[in-house]
Amino acid sequence: MKIYDLNESNVFEGDIKKFWVHDSPYFRIINFNIQAGKTFPVHSHNVEGQLSILVLEGEGEFLGKGEKALPARKGEILICDINEPHGVRAKTDMRILVTIAPPF
Amino acid sequence: MKIYDLNESNVFEGDIKKFWVHDSPYFRIINFNIQAGKTFPVHSHNVEGQLSILVLEGEGEFLGKGEKALPARKGEILICDINEPHGVRAKTDMRILVTIAPPF
């Protein structure tokens, strides 16, 4: 049992600042802080599994295949397969929490 | 690819209101809204895997084995094995997001 305080990783540095929250054979949890105007590029990995992207703070867009862009506001959570193209574009400074199950 | 809006499940009803966010072979995601003064009782399941409990809103305590109680404020995330005793006591109205990997 461990507790991670996301209030302590409320740090923006460079385009995207990455904080490892947790890693295990079951899931990996990462906090990314993306500066306004920056993009976490669309990508995918050819492995089994799914991921969630929760918007903790700020707003922007969830990105998908092609030109797909869906509103991403605080409290919205995207769920997709790891092998499905996904990304995030920050309109304001944006904090997201990504959970990957299982890690690869 | 799907998006769930946690702003739409900001509903308190009975002691604990449960909203299913997602379920798959990889992870299960549930939003629980716990009324102030109420407790999500300590429990555990004898299966492999881990879970995370993120405090979305409000504050209270993460509960563990015996009398263990640790502060649980907005932005704090507890990670533990599914077979480890865990629970939550709400001091204020409290919203939590639970991710279970893998589901059982």
Backbone of each chain as ProteinMPNN parsed JSONL, in Angstrom:
{"seq_chain_A": "MKIYDLNESNVFEGDIKKFWVHDSPYFRIINFNIQAGKTFPVHSHNVEGQLSILVLEGEGEFLGKGEKALPARKGEILICDINEPHGVRAKTDMRILVTIAPPF", "coords_chain_A": {"N_chain_A": [[0.851, -1.2, 0.0], [0.687, 2.053, -1.012], [0.922, 5.642, -1.178], [0.59, 8.214, -3.508], [1.135, 11.602, -4.081], [-0.408, 13.684, -6.157], [-0.503, 16.414, -6.062], [1.99, 17.202, -5.487], [3.419, 16.849, -7.765], [2.816, 18.864, -9.453], [4.116, 20.324, -11.605], [5.484, 22.125, -14.25], [7.605, 21.832, -16.985], [9.75, 22.249, -19.627], [8.331, 21.04, -22.751], [6.715, 18.831, -22.142], [6.293, 17.421, -19.04], [7.156, 14.604, -17.161], [5.977, 12.373, -14.736], [6.563, 9.484, -12.965], [4.22, 7.507, -11.481], [3.536, 4.946, -10.706], [4.54, 1.553, -11.202], [4.073, -1.736, -12.215], [3.587, -5.297, -12.694], [0.932, -5.235, -13.319], [-0.298, -2.72, -13.831], [0.708, 0.484, -15.185], [1.232, 3.743, -14.09], [1.201, 7.083, -14.963], [1.891, 10.517, -14.655], [1.506, 13.208, -16.754], [2.464, 16.503, -17.437], [1.49, 18.959, -19.525], [2.511, 21.675, -21.405], [0.653, 24.641, -22.259], [-0.455, 24.833, -25.581], [1.208, 22.886, -26.503], [1.807, 19.533, -27.771], [1.124, 16.152, -27.113], [2.276, 13.791, -29.037], [0.396, 11.902, -31.472], [0.351, 8.423, -31.263], [0.946, 4.849, -31.259], [1.117, 1.499, -29.959], [2.041, -1.751, -30.87], [0.738, -3.795, -29.183], [-1.109, -5.911, -26.917], [-3.753, -4.733, -24.779], [-5.057, -1.982, -22.785], [-5.519, 1.575, -22.272], [-6.04, 4.386, -20.108], [-6.759, 7.861, -20.134], [-6.911, 10.416, -18.053], [-8.105, 13.679, -17.601], [-6.719, 15.82, -15.424], [-6.326, 18.503, -14.827], [-6.976, 21.568, -16.552], [-7.496, 22.122, -20.13], [-8.005, 20.709, -23.432], [-7.472, 18.754, -26.288], [-8.33, 15.391, -27.045], [-6.535, 13.313, -29.161], [-6.834, 11.342, -32.128], [-6.815, 8.759, -34.637], [-5.843, 9.868, -37.887], [-7.268, 12.983, -38.479], [-8.686, 13.161, -36.238], [-10.064, 14.766, -33.413], [-11.068, 15.333, -30.188], [-12.931, 17.032, -27.646], [-11.221, 17.621, -24.578], [-11.672, 17.935, -21.435], [-11.195, 18.918, -17.986], [-11.837, 16.223, -15.871], [-12.714, 14.544, -17.809], [-12.337, 11.344, -19.292], [-10.452, 9.387, -21.365], [-10.619, 6.245, -22.95], [-8.845, 3.69, -24.506], [-7.62, 1.163, -26.828], [-4.237, 0.021, -26.595], [-3.027, -0.274, -29.008], [-4.344, 1.475, -30.623], [-4.28, 4.571, -32.323], [-3.398, 7.435, -30.384], [-3.349, 10.558, -28.66], [-2.627, 13.819, -27.193], [-3.575, 17.201, -27.219], [-2.699, 20.212, -25.811], [-4.604, 22.948, -24.793], [-4.813, 24.85, -22.767], [-2.441, 25.0, -20.018], [-1.996, 21.694, -19.031], [-2.85, 18.857, -17.153], [-2.485, 15.418, -17.081], [-3.467, 12.047, -16.276], [-2.239, 8.958, -16.9], [-3.082, 5.61, -17.312], [-1.881, 2.417, -17.859], [-2.608, -0.795, -18.909], [-2.033, -4.168, -19.502], [1.312, -3.052, -18.516], [3.904, -2.499, -20.97]], "CA_chain_A": [[0.0, 0.0, 0.0], [1.455, 3.294, -1.043], [0.147, 6.809, -1.604], [1.325, 9.2, -4.297], [0.388, 12.865, -4.022], [-0.292, 14.391, -7.437], [-0.309, 17.842, -5.792], [3.437, 17.457, -5.412], [4.001, 16.79, -9.114], [2.177, 19.936, -10.23], [5.295, 21.037, -12.102], [5.588, 22.197, -15.71], [9.017, 22.037, -17.309], [9.848, 21.787, -21.009], [7.006, 20.882, -23.369], [5.953, 17.819, -21.391], [7.001, 16.924, -17.861], [6.647, 13.259, -16.875], [6.189, 11.833, -13.394], [6.155, 8.09, -12.784], [3.442, 7.326, -10.257], [3.547, 3.537, -10.298], [4.796, 0.548, -12.243], [3.993, -3.107, -11.712], [3.152, -6.157, -13.805], [-0.515, -5.096, -13.534], [-0.532, -1.445, -14.526], [1.679, 1.563, -15.059], [0.498, 5.0, -13.941], [2.114, 8.192, -15.237], [1.328, 11.874, -14.745], [2.167, 14.115, -17.696], [2.027, 17.907, -17.411], [1.75, 19.45, -20.875], [2.357, 23.136, -21.462], [-0.331, 25.189, -23.203], [0.008, 24.937, -26.964], [2.058, 21.736, -26.859], [1.081, 18.311, -28.132], [1.636, 14.793, -26.905], [1.981, 13.333, -30.401], [-0.363, 10.669, -31.705], [1.207, 7.245, -31.414], [0.325, 3.609, -30.801], [2.077, 0.396, -29.807], [1.421, -2.971, -31.363], [0.639, -4.776, -28.098], [-2.418, -6.097, -26.271], [-3.983, -3.961, -23.57], [-5.781, -0.718, -22.915], [-5.038, 2.664, -21.433], [-6.964, 5.485, -19.847], [-6.138, 9.19, -19.985], [-7.82, 11.281, -17.296], [-7.683, 15.081, -17.514], [-6.727, 16.274, -14.024], [-6.436, 19.967, -14.837], [-6.81, 22.223, -17.837], [-8.283, 21.564, -21.232], [-7.367, 20.585, -24.736], [-8.156, 17.784, -27.141], [-7.837, 14.034, -27.251], [-6.279, 13.102, -30.581], [-6.924, 9.957, -32.589], [-6.39, 8.443, -36.001], [-6.106, 10.914, -38.875], [-7.413, 14.338, -37.929], [-9.647, 13.082, -35.131], [-9.767, 15.573, -32.22], [-12.265, 15.401, -29.348], [-12.701, 17.887, -26.478], [-10.661, 16.965, -23.388], [-11.747, 18.88, -20.329], [-11.006, 18.363, -16.643], [-12.863, 15.254, -15.485], [-13.013, 13.616, -18.903], [-11.384, 10.235, -19.327], [-10.429, 8.634, -22.618], [-10.17, 4.856, -22.839], [-8.633, 3.099, -25.835], [-6.634, 0.095, -26.922], [-2.872, 0.534, -26.718], [-2.667, -0.283, -30.428], [-5.14, 2.486, -31.315], [-3.579, 5.862, -32.249], [-3.914, 8.34, -29.362], [-2.475, 11.671, -28.298], [-3.306, 14.909, -26.49], [-3.135, 18.563, -27.527], [-3.062, 21.09, -24.687], [-5.007, 24.318, -25.125], [-4.238, 25.509, -21.585], [-1.594, 24.051, -19.293], [-2.872, 20.535, -18.877], [-2.292, 17.728, -16.412], [-3.215, 14.183, -17.36], [-3.034, 10.831, -15.593], [-2.345, 7.848, -17.84], [-2.964, 4.271, -16.719], [-1.652, 1.444, -18.929], [-2.802, -2.135, -18.352], [-0.829, -4.221, -18.659], [2.436, -2.297, -19.072], [4.624, -3.236, -22.032]], "C_chain_A": [[0.879, 1.24, 0.0], [0.558, 4.421, -1.533], [1.066, 7.749, -2.359], [0.473, 10.463, -4.305], [0.612, 13.654, -5.31], [-0.162, 15.903, -7.245], [1.178, 18.198, -5.788], [4.117, 17.38, -6.779], [3.327, 17.815, -10.031], [3.253, 20.88, -10.768], [5.306, 20.978, -13.625], [7.016, 22.581, -16.056], [9.227, 21.455, -18.692], [8.446, 21.64, -21.574], [6.123, 19.954, -22.535], [6.811, 17.313, -20.237], [6.327, 15.625, -17.413], [6.963, 12.837, -15.445], [5.676, 10.397, -13.33], [5.428, 7.963, -11.451], [3.587, 5.886, -9.759], [3.862, 2.644, -11.493], [4.789, -0.828, -11.609], [3.617, -3.993, -12.883], [1.688, -5.925, -14.18], [-0.891, -3.807, -14.26], [0.608, -0.472, -14.258], [0.866, 2.857, -15.003], [1.496, 6.148, -14.066], [1.332, 9.502, -15.258], [2.17, 12.691, -15.728], [1.585, 15.512, -17.508], [2.467, 18.545, -18.721], [1.527, 20.958, -20.913], [1.342, 23.544, -22.53], [0.29, 25.294, -24.592], [0.841, 23.755, -27.424], [1.212, 20.483, -27.083], [1.854, 17.059, -27.731], [1.282, 14.071, -28.203], [1.205, 12.011, -30.455], [0.61, 9.523, -31.952], [0.394, 6.018, -31.023], [1.416, 2.55, -30.683], [1.357, -0.897, -30.153], [1.43, -4.071, -30.305], [-0.804, -4.832, -27.603], [-2.545, -5.172, -25.069], [-4.739, -2.682, -23.857], [-5.146, 0.33, -22.009], [-6.167, 3.662, -21.199], [-6.161, 6.765, -19.701], [-7.164, 10.09, -19.312], [-7.265, 12.699, -17.285], [-7.852, 15.542, -16.068], [-6.966, 17.77, -13.928], [-6.311, 20.462, -16.264], [-7.697, 21.634, -18.91], [-7.526, 21.579, -22.546], [-8.169, 19.616, -25.576], [-7.492, 16.404, -27.047], [-7.671, 13.846, -28.757], [-6.352, 11.622, -30.92], [-6.403, 9.827, -34.002], [-6.735, 9.594, -36.962], [-6.204, 12.264, -38.203], [-8.346, 14.354, -36.728], [-9.184, 13.895, -33.908], [-11.059, 15.764, -31.438], [-11.957, 16.248, -28.118], [-12.202, 17.087, -25.276], [-10.642, 17.993, -22.272], [-11.501, 18.15, -19.013], [-12.148, 17.414, -16.304], [-13.26, 14.32, -16.615], [-11.909, 12.56, -18.967], [-11.562, 9.481, -20.646], [-9.971, 7.209, -22.332], [-9.995, 4.296, -24.242], [-7.656, 1.941, -25.754], [-5.246, 0.715, -27.096], [-2.462, 0.611, -28.191], [-3.522, 0.664, -31.283], [-4.387, 3.829, -31.217], [-4.234, 6.793, -31.224], [-2.87, 9.408, -29.05], [-3.288, 12.744, -27.605], [-2.706, 16.245, -26.928], [-3.618, 19.47, -26.412], [-3.418, 22.483, -25.184], [-4.506, 25.23, -23.994], [-3.166, 24.571, -21.027], [-2.498, 22.904, -18.874], [-2.15, 19.437, -18.098], [-3.145, 16.498, -16.714], [-2.623, 13.028, -16.558], [-3.306, 9.654, -16.524], [-2.153, 6.529, -17.09], [-2.917, 3.247, -17.85], [-1.724, 0.038, -18.344], [-2.893, -3.185, -19.46], [0.273, -3.372, -19.283], [3.14, -3.137, -20.13], [6.049, -2.739, -22.115]], "O_chain_A": [[1.702, 1.443, 0.893], [-0.439, 4.186, -2.216], [2.175, 8.046, -1.916], [-0.74, 10.412, -4.508], [1.684, 14.22, -5.525], [0.247, 16.604, -8.17], [1.564, 19.337, -6.049], [5.264, 17.801, -6.928], [3.285, 17.635, -11.248], [3.292, 22.065, -10.434], [5.154, 19.908, -14.215], [7.571, 23.527, -15.498], [8.917, 20.286, -18.92], [7.476, 22.067, -20.948], [4.959, 20.247, -22.262], [7.926, 16.834, -20.445], [5.103, 15.549, -17.301], [8.108, 12.94, -15.005], [4.506, 10.13, -13.604], [5.989, 8.287, -10.404], [3.738, 5.637, -8.563], [3.501, 2.941, -12.632], [5.43, -1.052, -10.582], [3.352, -3.484, -13.972], [1.246, -6.366, -15.241], [-1.703, -3.814, -15.186], [1.348, -0.577, -13.28], [-0.074, 3.04, -15.776], [2.508, 6.183, -13.366], [0.238, 9.573, -15.817], [3.379, 12.843, -15.556], [0.368, 15.683, -17.431], [3.661, 18.659, -18.997], [0.477, 21.45, -20.501], [1.196, 22.884, -23.559], [1.41, 25.778, -24.755], [1.146, 23.635, -28.611], [0.066, 20.394, -26.644], [3.054, 16.931, -27.973], [0.113, 13.77, -28.444], [1.352, 11.14, -29.597], [1.554, 9.637, -32.734], [-0.72, 6.142, -30.513], [2.503, 2.697, -31.242], [0.205, -1.103, -29.772], [2.034, -5.128, -30.488], [-1.601, -3.925, -27.841], [-1.55, -4.862, -24.415], [-5.022, -2.345, -25.006], [-4.358, 0.022, -21.115], [-7.111, 3.763, -21.983], [-5.032, 6.757, -19.21], [-8.161, 10.478, -19.921], [-6.087, 12.902, -16.992], [-8.967, 15.642, -15.556], [-7.707, 18.245, -13.067], [-5.626, 19.853, -17.085], [-8.533, 20.769, -18.649], [-6.57, 22.327, -22.748], [-9.4, 19.65, -25.578], [-6.269, 16.281, -26.981], [-8.565, 14.182, -29.533], [-5.985, 10.763, -30.118], [-5.653, 10.671, -34.493], [-7.795, 10.209, -36.849], [-5.319, 12.648, -37.439], [-8.748, 15.417, -36.254], [-8.06, 13.732, -33.433], [-12.034, 16.298, -31.966], [-10.843, 16.194, -27.597], [-12.708, 16.0, -24.995], [-9.728, 18.811, -22.172], [-11.588, 16.924, -18.94], [-13.314, 17.782, -16.441], [-14.054, 13.402, -16.41], [-10.733, 12.836, -18.732], [-12.648, 9.013, -20.987], [-9.038, 6.996, -21.557], [-10.893, 4.414, -25.076], [-6.959, 1.759, -24.755], [-5.103, 1.794, -27.671], [-1.651, 1.455, -28.574], [-3.433, 0.655, -32.511], [-3.908, 4.184, -30.14], [-5.457, 6.929, -31.189], [-1.666, 9.178, -29.166], [-4.5, 12.603, -27.444], [-1.487, 16.398, -26.997], [-4.808, 19.499, -26.101], [-2.643, 23.119, -25.899], [-3.86, 26.248, -24.242], [-3.008, 23.456, -21.523], [-3.622, 23.115, -18.418], [-0.985, 19.135, -18.359], [-4.371, 16.537, -16.613], [-1.442, 13.032, -16.208], [-4.451, 9.386, -16.89], [-1.193, 6.357, -16.339], [-3.807, 3.213, -18.7], [-0.999, -0.29, -17.404], [-3.787, -3.082, -20.3], [0.182, -3.009, -20.456], [2.98, -4.357, -20.168], [6.825, -3.224, -22.939]]}, "seq_chain_B": "MKIYDLNESNVFEGDIKKFWVHDSPYFRIINFNIQAGKTFPVHSHNVEGQLSILVLEGEGEFLGKGEKALPARKGEILICDINEPHGVRAKTDMRILVTIAPPF", "coords_chain_B": {"N_chain_B": [[-12.017, 3.527, -28.935], [-13.171, 5.583, -26.472], [-14.923, 8.138, -24.623], [-15.47, 9.118, -21.33], [-17.344, 11.19, -19.258], [-16.647, 12.452, -16.278], [-17.762, 14.606, -15.031], [-20.399, 14.382, -15.453], [-21.256, 12.403, -13.806], [-21.383, 13.39, -11.307], [-22.929, 12.886, -8.893], [-24.612, 12.4, -5.882], [-26.06, 9.945, -3.903], [-27.843, 8.063, -1.657], [-25.668, 6.262, 0.657], [-23.336, 5.577, -0.776], [-22.729, 6.167, -4.09], [-22.501, 4.549, -7.176], [-20.766, 4.543, -10.22], [-20.235, 2.94, -13.226], [-17.465, 3.167, -15.171], [-15.824, 1.883, -16.996], [-15.177, -1.381, -18.329], [-13.211, -4.167, -18.973], [-11.155, -6.902, -20.209], [-8.734, -5.994, -19.317], [-8.7, -3.783, -17.52], [-10.815, -2.435, -14.93], [-12.84, 0.345, -14.362], [-14.16, 2.481, -11.991], [-16.312, 4.944, -10.692], [-16.886, 6.138, -7.518], [-19.104, 7.897, -5.445], [-19.04, 9.189, -2.362], [-20.91, 9.918, 0.46], [-20.434, 12.574, 2.85], [-19.129, 11.589, 5.956], [-19.657, 8.95, 5.626], [-18.583, 5.524, 5.039], [-16.594, 3.547, 2.927], [-16.356, 0.329, 3.332], [-13.581, -1.455, 4.769], [-12.049, -3.971, 2.915], [-11.016, -6.943, 1.112], [-9.864, -8.95, -1.651], [-9.158, -12.255, -2.508], [-7.322, -12.443, -4.801], [-5.021, -12.158, -7.573], [-3.422, -9.087, -8.564], [-3.691, -5.459, -8.814], [-4.889, -2.323, -7.492], [-5.91, 1.095, -7.966], [-6.786, 4.033, -6.183], [-8.005, 7.053, -6.743], [-8.408, 10.262, -5.411], [-10.839, 12.341, -6.451], [-12.411, 14.504, -5.719], [-12.985, 16.289, -2.665], [-12.325, 15.196, 0.758], [-10.875, 12.771, 3.007], [-10.146, 9.679, 4.495], [-7.836, 7.13, 3.635], [-8.27, 3.763, 4.26], [-6.809, 0.957, 5.938], [-5.388, -2.211, 6.883], [-6.349, -3.349, 10.102], [-6.385, -0.646, 12.303], [-5.455, 1.185, 10.596], [-5.239, 4.37, 9.072], [-4.98, 6.782, 6.661], [-4.348, 10.11, 5.499], [-6.514, 11.263, 2.913], [-6.617, 13.217, 0.394], [-7.885, 15.413, -2.198], [-6.404, 14.663, -5.253], [-4.649, 12.832, -4.278], [-3.424, 9.525, -4.576], [-4.006, 6.202, -3.954], [-2.298, 3.129, -4.056], [-2.586, -0.328, -4.132], [-2.305, -3.894, -3.481], [-4.845, -6.123, -4.627], [-5.505, -8.035, -2.82], [-4.916, -6.91, -0.421], [-6.098, -5.391, 2.521], [-8.365, -2.686, 2.1], [-9.976, 0.514, 2.124], [-12.222, 3.385, 2.331], [-12.838, 6.35, 4.089], [-15.1, 8.95, 4.21], [-14.722, 12.351, 4.877], [-15.602, 14.877, 4.049], [-18.116, 15.268, 1.451], [-17.173, 13.045, -1.054], [-15.422, 12.156, -3.943], [-14.251, 9.397, -5.7], [-12.0, 7.653, -7.908], [-11.685, 4.477, -8.999], [-9.431, 2.069, -10.158], [-9.037, -1.135, -11.362], [-6.861, -3.747, -11.908], [-5.836, -6.87, -13.072], [-9.418, -6.98, -13.792], [-11.673, -8.902, -11.699]], "CA_chain_B": [[-11.773, 4.809, -28.269], [-14.391, 6.186, -25.927], [-14.679, 9.157, -23.613], [-16.453, 9.175, -20.255], [-17.247, 12.498, -18.61], [-16.902, 12.321, -14.837], [-18.592, 15.734, -14.6], [-21.807, 13.969, -15.567], [-21.583, 11.451, -12.741], [-21.188, 14.104, -10.033], [-24.228, 12.683, -8.253], [-24.564, 11.71, -4.595], [-27.372, 9.328, -3.69], [-27.559, 7.003, -0.687], [-24.34, 6.421, 1.257], [-22.314, 5.491, -1.814], [-23.285, 6.036, -5.437], [-21.482, 3.886, -8.0], [-20.88, 4.688, -11.668], [-19.288, 2.144, -13.995], [-16.836, 3.958, -16.231], [-15.267, 1.004, -18.026], [-14.843, -2.741, -17.925], [-12.596, -4.934, -20.062], [-10.262, -7.898, -19.607], [-7.48, -5.355, -18.891], [-8.956, -3.047, -16.277], [-12.168, -1.978, -14.616], [-12.751, 1.691, -13.8], [-15.428, 2.799, -11.327], [-16.391, 6.174, -9.896], [-17.756, 6.084, -6.342], [-19.323, 9.165, -4.747], [-19.327, 8.799, -0.972], [-21.397, 11.069, 1.233], [-19.686, 12.969, 4.054], [-19.416, 10.803, 7.15], [-19.867, 7.542, 5.287], [-17.364, 4.735, 4.851], [-16.475, 2.401, 2.043], [-15.738, -0.539, 4.337], [-12.337, -2.17, 4.465], [-12.274, -5.31, 2.374], [-9.973, -7.395, 0.19], [-10.253, -10.134, -2.419], [-8.014, -13.15, -2.598], [-6.928, -12.628, -6.2], [-3.851, -11.422, -8.062], [-3.689, -7.814, -9.223], [-3.582, -4.253, -8.006], [-5.891, -1.295, -7.749], [-5.595, 2.463, -7.553], [-7.925, 4.845, -5.745], [-7.664, 8.47, -6.877], [-9.408, 11.187, -4.871], [-11.189, 13.358, -7.446], [-12.949, 15.66, -4.991], [-13.263, 16.09, -1.256], [-11.254, 14.597, 1.552], [-11.214, 11.772, 4.008], [-9.011, 8.834, 4.852], [-7.654, 5.779, 3.103], [-8.243, 2.804, 5.366], [-6.068, -0.267, 5.686], [-5.474, -3.292, 7.862], [-6.449, -2.927, 11.5], [-6.9, 0.72, 12.476], [-4.688, 2.069, 9.706], [-5.996, 5.429, 8.385], [-4.039, 7.763, 6.112], [-5.072, 11.215, 4.868], [-6.871, 11.1, 1.506], [-7.096, 14.51, -0.109], [-7.975, 15.56, -3.651], [-5.103, 14.561, -5.927], [-3.86, 11.727, -3.734], [-3.786, 8.246, -5.182], [-3.548, 5.017, -3.224], [-2.107, 1.927, -4.871], [-2.363, -1.504, -3.289], [-2.708, -5.185, -4.02], [-6.275, -6.387, -4.44], [-5.661, -8.881, -1.636], [-4.553, -6.13, 0.76], [-7.295, -4.692, 2.996], [-8.421, -1.266, 1.715], [-11.282, 1.145, 2.246], [-12.171, 4.852, 2.328], [-13.795, 7.048, 4.965], [-15.292, 10.313, 3.7], [-14.906, 13.422, 5.864], [-16.531, 15.693, 3.27], [-18.539, 14.531, 0.266], [-15.914, 12.609, -1.638], [-15.512, 11.398, -5.199], [-13.027, 8.641, -5.969], [-11.95, 6.873, -9.132], [-10.999, 3.216, -8.7], [-9.013, 1.289, -11.324], [-8.682, -2.485, -10.921], [-6.169, -4.431, -13.003], [-6.977, -7.015, -13.966], [-10.681, -7.171, -13.077], [-11.863, -10.277, -11.224]], "C_chain_B": [[-13.101, 5.375, -27.772], [-14.014, 7.197, -24.859], [-15.825, 9.114, -22.605], [-16.243, 10.499, -19.535], [-17.638, 12.383, -17.142], [-17.703, 13.5, -14.284], [-20.07, 15.357, -14.613], [-22.217, 12.966, -14.492], [-21.32, 12.081, -11.365], [-22.496, 14.098, -9.241], [-24.03, 11.896, -6.951], [-25.97, 11.217, -4.268], [-27.149, 8.123, -2.792], [-26.162, 7.228, -0.113], [-23.253, 6.499, 0.183], [-22.993, 5.27, -3.161], [-22.165, 5.562, -6.371], [-21.76, 4.112, -9.483], [-19.801, 3.848, -12.348], [-18.752, 3.006, -15.125], [-16.393, 3.04, -17.37], [-15.021, -0.382, -17.454], [-14.31, -3.492, -19.141], [-11.734, -6.01, -19.423], [-9.018, -7.257, -18.988], [-7.623, -4.566, -17.598], [-10.431, -2.666, -16.159], [-12.016, -0.609, -13.941], [-14.129, 2.08, -13.259], [-15.305, 4.126, -10.587], [-17.376, 5.952, -8.745], [-17.874, 7.49, -5.749], [-19.842, 8.838, -3.35], [-19.771, 10.03, -0.192], [-20.543, 11.297, 2.482], [-20.109, 12.111, 5.24], [-19.599, 9.319, 6.887], [-18.54, 6.847, 4.968], [-17.549, 3.645, 3.806], [-15.689, 1.375, 2.851], [-14.463, -1.231, 3.842], [-12.669, -3.581, 4.003], [-11.065, -5.705, 1.539], [-10.496, -8.619, -0.54], [-9.0, -10.974, -2.642], [-7.667, -13.483, -4.049], [-5.68, -11.794, -6.486], [-4.284, -10.079, -8.64], [-3.548, -6.65, -8.266], [-4.718, -3.295, -8.35], [-5.354, 0.058, -7.331], [-6.895, 3.155, -7.161], [-7.488, 6.304, -5.78], [-8.777, 9.312, -6.267], [-9.625, 12.314, -5.884], [-11.64, 14.652, -6.767], [-13.12, 15.284, -3.533], [-12.09, 15.507, -0.495], [-11.776, 13.647, 2.61], [-9.981, 10.979, 4.366], [-9.021, 7.538, 4.032], [-7.541, 4.846, 4.301], [-7.484, 1.545, 4.96], [-6.312, -1.28, 6.79], [-5.55, -2.741, 9.288], [-7.038, -1.535, 11.578], [-6.216, 1.711, 11.545], [-5.593, 3.071, 8.982], [-5.012, 6.508, 7.961], [-4.825, 8.861, 5.41], [-5.31, 10.961, 3.38], [-7.469, 12.415, 1.027], [-7.155, 14.477, -1.633], [-6.572, 15.509, -4.263], [-4.219, 13.476, -5.351], [-4.366, 10.415, -4.317], [-3.146, 7.112, -4.382], [-3.378, 3.873, -4.207], [-1.851, 0.757, -3.935], [-2.736, -2.786, -4.028], [-4.197, -5.396, -3.738], [-6.504, -7.214, -3.168], [-5.21, -8.207, -0.333], [-5.815, -5.399, 1.238], [-7.247, -3.199, 2.635], [-9.857, -0.762, 1.838], [-11.103, 2.659, 2.258], [-13.236, 5.389, 3.281], [-13.887, 8.5, 4.503], [-15.53, 11.294, 4.838], [-15.884, 14.431, 5.263], [-17.146, 14.777, 2.215], [-17.275, 14.244, -0.544], [-16.182, 11.831, -2.92], [-14.182, 10.693, -5.426], [-13.161, 7.884, -7.288], [-11.084, 5.646, -8.86], [-10.68, 2.49, -10.004], [-8.473, -0.045, -10.834], [-8.071, -3.245, -12.09], [-5.491, -5.718, -12.52], [-8.274, -7.153, -13.154], [-10.818, -8.634, -12.65], [-13.341, -10.563, -11.071]], "O_chain_B": [[-14.026, 5.612, -28.55], [-12.937, 7.129, -24.266], [-16.997, 9.079, -22.98], [-15.112, 10.885, -19.238], [-18.815, 12.236, -16.81], [-18.263, 13.409, -13.191], [-20.882, 15.931, -13.887], [-23.406, 12.714, -14.298], [-21.066, 11.376, -10.388], [-23.084, 15.142, -8.959], [-23.365, 10.86, -6.933], [-26.941, 11.97, -4.345], [-26.35, 7.247, -3.124], [-25.543, 8.262, -0.366], [-22.376, 7.361, 0.224], [-23.737, 4.306, -3.345], [-21.053, 6.089, -6.362], [-22.88, 3.892, -9.944], [-18.611, 4.016, -12.084], [-19.52, 3.515, -15.942], [-16.558, 3.363, -18.547], [-14.704, -0.546, -16.275], [-14.909, -3.447, -20.216], [-11.594, -6.03, -18.2], [-8.316, -7.908, -18.213], [-6.788, -4.662, -16.699], [-11.168, -2.591, -17.143], [-11.173, -0.43, -13.062], [-15.131, 2.017, -13.972], [-14.297, 4.387, -9.931], [-18.542, 5.622, -8.964], [-16.873, 8.185, -5.573], [-20.93, 8.286, -3.183], [-19.089, 11.054, -0.187], [-20.01, 10.361, 3.08], [-21.3, 11.929, 5.495], [-19.685, 8.524, 7.822], [-17.531, 7.486, 4.672], [-18.543, 2.919, 3.812], [-14.483, 1.532, 3.039], [-14.312, -1.537, 2.66], [-13.466, -4.286, 4.622], [-10.185, -4.881, 1.289], [-11.457, -9.25, -0.101], [-7.923, -10.45, -2.928], [-7.711, -14.639, -4.467], [-5.338, -10.867, -5.751], [-5.397, -9.954, -9.151], [-3.317, -6.827, -7.069], [-5.404, -3.446, -9.361], [-4.477, 0.168, -6.474], [-7.956, 2.896, -7.729], [-6.695, 6.74, -4.945], [-9.953, 9.104, -6.567], [-8.733, 13.123, -6.141], [-11.287, 15.75, -7.197], [-13.367, 14.126, -3.198], [-10.997, 15.346, -1.039], [-12.928, 13.707, 3.039], [-8.895, 11.538, 4.522], [-10.069, 6.945, 3.779], [-6.797, 5.12, 5.243], [-7.512, 1.125, 3.804], [-7.299, -1.214, 7.523], [-4.874, -1.766, 9.619], [-8.081, -1.268, 10.982], [-6.376, 2.923, 11.686], [-6.583, 2.688, 8.36], [-4.301, 7.077, 8.789], [-5.854, 8.588, 4.792], [-4.415, 10.499, 2.673], [-8.652, 12.693, 1.222], [-6.547, 13.618, -2.272], [-5.671, 16.229, -3.833], [-3.139, 13.219, -5.882], [-5.564, 10.223, -4.523], [-1.934, 7.07, -4.169], [-4.214, 3.671, -5.088], [-1.001, 0.838, -3.048], [-3.397, -2.754, -5.066], [-4.731, -4.91, -2.741], [-7.549, -7.112, -2.525], [-5.134, -8.847, 0.716], [-6.534, -4.835, 0.412], [-6.23, -2.534, 2.835], [-10.816, -1.517, 1.676], [-9.979, 3.16, 2.201], [-14.382, 4.938, 3.275], [-12.875, 9.196, 4.416], [-16.424, 11.1, 5.662], [-16.876, 14.794, 5.895], [-16.738, 13.622, 2.095], [-16.415, 15.112, -0.694], [-17.055, 10.964, -2.97], [-13.12, 11.311, -5.353], [-14.256, 7.527, -7.723], [-9.903, 5.763, -8.534], [-11.555, 2.315, -10.853], [-7.569, -0.092, -10.0], [-8.693, -3.372, -13.145], [-4.643, -5.654, -11.63], [-8.223, -7.417, -11.952], [-10.139, -9.504, -13.196], [-13.72, -11.667, -10.682]]}, "name": "protein", "num_of_chains": 2, "seq": "MKIYDLNESNVFEGDIKKFWVHDSPYFRIINFNIQAGKTFPVHSHNVEGQLSILVLEGEGEFLGKGEKALPARKGEILICDINEPHGVRAKTDMRILVTIAPPFMKIYDLNESNVFEGDIKKFWVHDSPYFRIINFNIQAGKTFPVHSHNVEGQLSILVLEGEGEFLGKGEKALPARKGEILICDINEPHGVRAKTDMRILVTIAPPF"}
